[in-house]
Amino acid sequence: MRRDGLKVAVAGATGAVGNAMLSILEERNFPVGQLVPLASERSEGRKLVFKGQEVTVRKLSEDSFQGIDLALFSAGASRSEVFAPVAVSAGAVVVDNSSAFRMKPEVPLVVPEVNPQAIKRHQGLIANPNCSTIQMVVALKPLHDAARIKRVVVSTYQSVSGAGLRAIEELRLQTHALLNGQTEVAKSVFPHQIAFNCLPHIDAFLENGYTKEEMKMILETKKIMEDESIAVSATTVRVPVFYAHSESVNIETERKLGAAEAKEILAKAPGIILVDDPINKHYPLAIHCAGKDPVFIGRVREDPSIENGLNLWIVADNLRKGAALNAIQIAELLIR
Protein backbone atom coordinates (compact mmCIF):
# COMPACT_ATOMS: atom_id res chain seq x y z
CA MET A 1 0.00 0.00 0.00
CA ARG A 2 1.32 3.44 -0.91
CA ARG A 3 2.21 5.88 1.84
CA ASP A 4 0.32 9.07 1.05
CA GLY A 5 -2.84 10.44 -0.50
CA LEU A 6 -4.88 7.31 0.19
CA LYS A 7 -8.52 7.04 -0.76
CA VAL A 8 -10.07 5.70 2.44
CA ALA A 9 -13.59 4.35 2.86
CA VAL A 10 -15.18 3.99 6.30
CA ALA A 11 -18.15 1.61 6.24
CA GLY A 12 -20.44 2.30 9.18
CA ALA A 13 -19.20 5.88 9.42
CA THR A 14 -22.21 7.15 11.38
CA GLY A 15 -21.99 4.56 14.17
CA ALA A 16 -20.13 4.81 17.47
CA VAL A 17 -16.99 3.07 16.17
CA GLY A 18 -17.23 4.78 12.77
CA ASN A 19 -17.29 8.18 14.48
CA ALA A 20 -14.22 7.18 16.48
CA MET A 21 -12.46 6.04 13.30
CA LEU A 22 -12.95 9.46 11.70
CA SER A 23 -11.65 11.23 14.80
CA ILE A 24 -8.59 9.00 15.11
CA LEU A 25 -7.71 9.22 11.41
CA GLU A 26 -7.62 13.00 11.88
CA GLU A 27 -5.82 12.95 15.26
CA ARG A 28 -3.04 10.67 13.99
CA ASN A 29 -2.68 12.56 10.72
CA PHE A 30 -3.26 9.38 8.75
CA PRO A 31 -2.50 10.02 5.05
CA VAL A 32 -6.07 10.38 3.81
CA GLY A 33 -6.20 11.97 0.39
CA GLN A 34 -9.96 11.43 0.06
CA LEU A 35 -12.41 10.17 2.65
CA VAL A 36 -15.49 8.20 1.58
CA PRO A 37 -17.93 7.73 4.49
CA LEU A 38 -20.39 4.88 3.91
CA ALA A 39 -23.49 3.87 5.85
CA SER A 40 -26.97 2.43 5.44
CA GLU A 41 -29.64 3.99 3.27
CA ARG A 42 -31.18 5.90 6.17
CA SER A 43 -27.93 7.84 6.72
CA GLU A 44 -27.34 8.58 3.03
CA GLY A 45 -26.78 12.30 2.43
CA ARG A 46 -25.90 13.08 6.04
CA LYS A 47 -23.02 15.53 6.48
CA LEU A 48 -19.96 14.69 8.58
CA VAL A 49 -16.95 16.90 9.30
CA PHE A 50 -13.44 15.60 8.62
CA LYS A 51 -10.38 17.85 8.90
CA GLY A 52 -12.63 20.90 8.94
CA GLN A 53 -14.42 19.95 5.73
CA GLU A 54 -17.93 18.60 5.25
CA VAL A 55 -18.14 15.17 3.65
CA THR A 56 -21.35 13.52 2.52
CA VAL A 57 -22.28 10.03 3.62
CA ARG A 58 -22.89 7.63 0.75
CA LYS A 59 -24.99 4.49 0.75
CA LEU A 60 -22.92 1.32 1.23
CA SER A 61 -23.27 -0.67 -1.99
CA GLU A 62 -21.32 -2.95 -4.31
CA ASP A 63 -20.27 0.14 -6.28
CA SER A 64 -18.74 1.90 -3.26
CA PHE A 65 -15.16 0.69 -3.56
CA GLN A 66 -13.87 1.62 -6.99
CA GLY A 67 -10.50 3.33 -6.54
CA ILE A 68 -10.50 2.77 -2.76
CA ASP A 69 -7.07 1.96 -1.28
CA LEU A 70 -8.16 1.21 2.28
CA ALA A 71 -11.59 0.23 3.60
CA LEU A 72 -12.23 0.34 7.34
CA PHE A 73 -15.35 -1.67 8.16
CA SER A 74 -17.50 -1.26 11.25
CA ALA A 75 -20.91 -1.96 9.78
CA GLY A 76 -21.72 -5.29 11.44
CA ALA A 77 -20.90 -8.87 10.52
CA SER A 78 -23.72 -9.37 8.02
CA ARG A 79 -22.73 -6.33 5.95
CA SER A 80 -19.03 -7.22 6.21
CA GLU A 81 -19.74 -10.70 4.87
CA VAL A 82 -21.39 -9.16 1.81
CA PHE A 83 -19.29 -6.07 1.13
CA ALA A 84 -15.77 -6.79 2.43
CA PRO A 85 -15.07 -9.34 -0.36
CA VAL A 86 -16.44 -6.81 -2.87
CA ALA A 87 -14.00 -4.20 -1.58
CA VAL A 88 -11.08 -6.64 -1.78
CA SER A 89 -12.06 -7.58 -5.36
CA ALA A 90 -12.07 -3.89 -6.24
CA GLY A 91 -8.45 -3.62 -5.07
CA ALA A 92 -8.88 -2.25 -1.54
CA VAL A 93 -7.25 -3.61 1.59
CA VAL A 94 -9.98 -4.19 4.17
CA VAL A 95 -9.61 -3.95 7.94
CA ASP A 96 -12.83 -5.41 9.34
CA ASN A 97 -14.02 -4.72 12.87
CA SER A 98 -16.78 -7.34 12.89
CA SER A 99 -16.68 -11.00 13.92
CA ALA A 100 -17.30 -12.16 10.33
CA PHE A 101 -13.76 -13.24 9.43
CA ARG A 102 -11.82 -13.36 12.70
CA MET A 103 -11.54 -17.13 12.96
CA LYS A 104 -10.94 -17.80 9.26
CA PRO A 105 -7.51 -19.48 9.09
CA GLU A 106 -6.46 -17.43 6.06
CA VAL A 107 -7.41 -14.07 7.66
CA PRO A 108 -4.87 -12.48 10.04
CA LEU A 109 -6.33 -11.38 13.39
CA VAL A 110 -4.04 -8.58 14.48
CA VAL A 111 -3.19 -6.50 17.53
CA PRO A 112 -0.09 -4.49 16.52
CA GLU A 113 1.55 -4.65 19.97
CA VAL A 114 1.09 -8.43 20.07
CA ASN A 115 1.36 -10.10 16.64
CA PRO A 116 2.36 -7.52 13.99
CA GLN A 117 4.08 -10.27 11.99
CA ALA A 118 0.68 -11.82 11.17
CA ILE A 119 -0.19 -8.90 8.92
CA LYS A 120 2.25 -10.15 6.28
CA ARG A 121 -0.04 -13.09 5.56
CA HIS A 122 -3.01 -10.98 4.52
CA GLN A 123 -4.77 -11.56 1.22
CA GLY A 124 -6.54 -8.22 1.13
CA LEU A 125 -8.48 -8.72 4.36
CA ILE A 126 -7.35 -8.27 7.99
CA ALA A 127 -9.62 -8.81 10.98
CA ASN A 128 -9.79 -6.54 14.02
CA PRO A 129 -10.34 -8.58 17.22
CA ASN A 130 -13.13 -8.23 19.73
CA CYS A 131 -12.78 -5.18 21.99
CA SER A 132 -12.46 -7.12 25.23
CA THR A 133 -9.91 -9.49 23.68
CA ILE A 134 -7.70 -6.66 22.41
CA GLN A 135 -7.05 -4.99 25.75
CA MET A 136 -6.46 -8.34 27.46
CA VAL A 137 -3.89 -9.67 24.98
CA VAL A 138 -1.96 -6.37 25.05
CA ALA A 139 -1.44 -7.10 28.75
CA LEU A 140 -0.87 -10.83 28.36
CA LYS A 141 1.76 -10.74 25.61
CA PRO A 142 4.74 -9.33 27.57
CA LEU A 143 3.97 -11.62 30.50
CA HIS A 144 3.67 -14.62 28.17
CA ASP A 145 7.03 -13.78 26.62
CA ALA A 146 8.61 -13.63 30.08
CA ALA A 147 7.05 -16.64 31.81
CA ARG A 148 4.69 -18.43 29.39
CA ILE A 149 1.04 -18.26 30.37
CA LYS A 150 -0.70 -21.60 30.89
CA ARG A 151 -4.18 -20.48 31.92
CA VAL A 152 -6.33 -17.33 31.90
CA VAL A 153 -9.59 -16.69 33.77
CA VAL A 154 -11.21 -13.38 32.89
CA SER A 155 -14.35 -11.59 34.06
CA THR A 156 -15.27 -8.45 32.15
CA TYR A 157 -17.18 -5.32 33.10
CA GLN A 158 -18.15 -3.97 29.68
CA SER A 159 -19.60 -0.54 28.96
CA VAL A 160 -22.81 -0.05 27.02
CA SER A 161 -21.04 1.75 24.17
CA GLY A 162 -19.87 -1.69 23.08
CA ALA A 163 -23.45 -2.29 21.97
CA GLY A 164 -23.64 0.94 19.93
CA LEU A 165 -25.25 4.37 20.04
CA ARG A 166 -28.74 3.05 20.83
CA ALA A 167 -27.36 1.30 23.91
CA ILE A 168 -25.76 4.52 25.15
CA GLU A 169 -29.10 6.28 24.76
CA GLU A 170 -30.95 3.44 26.51
CA LEU A 171 -28.74 3.73 29.60
CA ARG A 172 -29.14 7.52 29.61
CA LEU A 173 -32.94 7.38 29.34
CA GLN A 174 -33.34 4.60 31.90
CA THR A 175 -31.12 6.39 34.40
CA HIS A 176 -33.06 9.63 33.93
CA ALA A 177 -36.39 7.82 34.32
CA LEU A 178 -35.44 5.98 37.49
CA LEU A 179 -33.90 9.04 39.11
CA ASN A 180 -37.16 10.87 38.41
CA GLY A 181 -39.30 8.35 40.24
CA GLN A 182 -40.40 6.02 37.45
CA THR A 183 -40.56 2.35 38.36
CA GLU A 184 -40.71 0.94 34.82
CA VAL A 185 -38.23 1.68 32.05
CA ALA A 186 -38.26 1.08 28.30
CA LYS A 187 -36.00 -1.74 27.08
CA SER A 188 -35.06 -2.31 23.45
CA VAL A 189 -31.30 -2.97 23.22
CA PHE A 190 -30.83 -5.07 26.36
CA PRO A 191 -33.14 -7.85 27.58
CA HIS A 192 -33.25 -6.38 31.09
CA GLN A 193 -32.87 -2.96 32.70
CA ILE A 194 -29.21 -1.91 32.39
CA ALA A 195 -29.39 1.21 34.59
CA PHE A 196 -28.17 0.40 38.14
CA ASN A 197 -27.76 -3.23 37.09
CA CYS A 198 -25.24 -5.76 35.75
CA LEU A 199 -26.12 -8.24 33.01
CA PRO A 200 -24.04 -11.46 32.76
CA HIS A 201 -25.12 -11.74 29.16
CA ILE A 202 -23.34 -10.25 26.12
CA ASP A 203 -24.39 -11.65 22.72
CA ALA A 204 -26.31 -14.91 22.29
CA PHE A 205 -26.01 -17.95 24.52
CA LEU A 206 -24.55 -21.12 22.99
CA GLU A 207 -25.24 -24.78 23.75
CA ASN A 208 -22.17 -24.99 26.01
CA GLY A 209 -23.62 -22.33 28.33
CA TYR A 210 -21.17 -19.64 27.24
CA THR A 211 -22.13 -16.59 25.22
CA LYS A 212 -20.70 -15.74 21.82
CA GLU A 213 -18.79 -12.86 23.43
CA GLU A 214 -17.15 -15.24 25.89
CA MET A 215 -16.21 -17.71 23.17
CA LYS A 216 -14.75 -14.85 21.11
CA MET A 217 -12.38 -14.05 23.97
CA ILE A 218 -11.42 -17.72 24.34
CA LEU A 219 -10.79 -18.48 20.66
CA GLU A 220 -9.36 -15.11 19.61
CA THR A 221 -6.82 -15.09 22.46
CA LYS A 222 -5.37 -18.40 21.28
CA LYS A 223 -5.19 -17.21 17.66
CA ILE A 224 -3.62 -13.81 18.40
CA MET A 225 -1.13 -15.22 20.90
CA GLU A 226 -0.38 -18.01 18.41
CA ASP A 227 -0.55 -20.60 21.18
CA GLU A 228 -3.41 -23.10 21.24
CA SER A 229 -2.17 -24.53 24.55
CA ILE A 230 -3.28 -21.47 26.57
CA ALA A 231 -6.43 -22.42 28.51
CA VAL A 232 -8.93 -19.55 28.68
CA SER A 233 -12.21 -19.20 30.58
CA ALA A 234 -14.32 -16.04 30.27
CA THR A 235 -17.40 -14.48 31.85
CA THR A 236 -18.55 -11.28 30.16
CA VAL A 237 -20.81 -8.79 31.93
CA ARG A 238 -22.49 -5.59 30.72
CA VAL A 239 -22.39 -2.82 33.32
CA PRO A 240 -24.02 0.64 33.49
CA VAL A 241 -20.92 2.53 32.33
CA PHE A 242 -20.96 4.59 29.13
CA TYR A 243 -17.37 4.15 27.89
CA ALA A 244 -14.38 1.86 28.61
CA HIS A 245 -14.30 -1.83 29.43
CA SER A 246 -12.75 -3.15 32.64
CA GLU A 247 -11.47 -6.69 33.21
CA SER A 248 -10.41 -8.79 36.17
CA VAL A 249 -7.83 -11.24 34.83
CA ASN A 250 -6.21 -14.15 36.65
CA ILE A 251 -3.27 -15.89 34.97
CA GLU A 252 -1.18 -18.94 35.75
CA THR A 253 2.36 -19.06 34.32
CA GLU A 254 4.90 -21.83 33.85
CA ARG A 255 7.66 -19.86 35.56
CA LYS A 256 7.11 -18.04 38.82
CA LEU A 257 6.50 -14.36 38.07
CA GLY A 258 6.35 -12.17 41.14
CA ALA A 259 4.21 -9.04 41.27
CA ALA A 260 7.26 -6.73 41.28
CA GLU A 261 8.76 -8.38 38.18
CA ALA A 262 5.39 -8.38 36.42
CA LYS A 263 4.94 -4.67 37.09
CA GLU A 264 8.41 -3.95 35.74
CA ILE A 265 7.64 -5.91 32.55
CA LEU A 266 4.26 -4.25 32.05
CA ALA A 267 5.62 -0.74 32.67
CA LYS A 268 8.03 -1.18 29.75
CA ALA A 269 5.60 -2.86 27.35
CA PRO A 270 4.19 -1.03 24.29
CA GLY A 271 0.68 0.38 24.51
CA ILE A 272 0.44 0.00 28.30
CA ILE A 273 0.31 2.47 31.17
CA LEU A 274 0.77 0.99 34.63
CA VAL A 275 -1.36 2.68 37.30
CA ASP A 276 -0.68 0.66 40.42
CA ASP A 277 -0.47 2.45 43.76
CA PRO A 278 -3.36 0.99 45.78
CA ILE A 279 -2.16 2.53 49.06
CA ASN A 280 -2.93 5.94 47.57
CA LYS A 281 -6.03 4.59 45.78
CA HIS A 282 -4.44 4.86 42.33
CA TYR A 283 -5.67 2.20 39.92
CA PRO A 284 -7.31 2.32 36.46
CA LEU A 285 -10.88 3.60 36.34
CA ALA A 286 -13.23 3.62 33.37
CA ILE A 287 -13.98 7.32 33.85
CA HIS A 288 -10.26 8.15 33.56
CA CYS A 289 -9.47 5.74 30.69
CA ALA A 290 -12.38 6.75 28.43
CA GLY A 291 -11.17 8.79 25.48
CA LYS A 292 -7.56 7.63 25.88
CA ASP A 293 -5.53 5.31 23.68
CA PRO A 294 -3.43 3.09 26.00
CA VAL A 295 -4.38 -0.04 27.89
CA PHE A 296 -4.23 0.75 31.62
CA ILE A 297 -3.21 -1.92 34.13
CA GLY A 298 -3.26 -1.95 37.92
CA ARG A 299 -3.95 -4.12 40.99
CA VAL A 300 -1.08 -6.42 39.95
CA ARG A 301 -0.72 -8.97 42.73
CA GLU A 302 0.22 -12.58 43.29
CA ASP A 303 -2.53 -15.17 43.61
CA PRO A 304 -2.03 -17.10 46.89
CA SER A 305 -4.29 -19.95 45.74
CA ILE A 306 -1.82 -21.28 43.15
CA GLU A 307 1.96 -21.38 42.93
CA ASN A 308 2.49 -19.28 39.80
CA GLY A 309 -0.58 -17.07 39.73
CA LEU A 310 -1.13 -13.35 39.15
CA ASN A 311 -4.19 -11.10 39.25
CA LEU A 312 -4.51 -8.02 37.02
CA TRP A 313 -7.06 -5.22 36.57
CA ILE A 314 -7.16 -4.03 32.94
CA VAL A 315 -9.11 -1.04 31.58
CA ALA A 316 -9.27 0.48 28.09
CA ASP A 317 -11.56 2.58 25.94
CA ASN A 318 -13.49 0.00 23.92
CA LEU A 319 -14.27 2.39 21.05
CA ARG A 320 -10.63 3.43 20.68
CA LYS A 321 -8.07 0.71 21.45
CA GLY A 322 -10.87 -1.85 21.52
CA ALA A 323 -11.98 -1.02 17.99
CA ALA A 324 -11.20 2.11 15.94
CA LEU A 325 -7.64 2.79 17.11
CA ASN A 326 -6.54 -0.83 16.70
CA ALA A 327 -7.94 -0.88 13.15
CA ILE A 328 -6.06 2.30 12.25
CA GLN A 329 -2.86 1.01 13.86
CA ILE A 330 -3.21 -2.01 11.57
CA ALA A 331 -3.52 0.35 8.60
CA GLU A 332 -0.42 2.21 9.78
CA LEU A 333 1.46 -1.08 9.83
CA LEU A 334 0.35 -1.69 6.26
CA ILE A 335 1.71 1.59 4.94
CA ARG A 336 4.97 1.19 6.89
ABEGO torsion letter per residue (X at the ends): XBABGBBBBBBGAABAAAAAAAAAAAAAGBBBABBBBBBBAAABGBBBBBGGBBBBBBBBBAAAABGBABBBBBAEAAAAAAAAAAAAAAGBBBBBABAAAAABAABBBBBAAABAAAAAABAGBBBBBBAAAAAAAAAAAAAAAAAEBABBBBBBBBBAAAAEAAAAAAAAAAAAAAAAGBABBBBAABABBABGBBBBBBEBBBAAGBBAAAAAAAAAAAAAAGBAABBBBBBBBBBBBABEBBBBBBBBBABBBBAAAAAAAAAABBGBBBBBBAAAGBBBBAAAABGBABBBBBGBBBBAABABBBBBBBBBBAABAABAAAAAAAAAAAAX
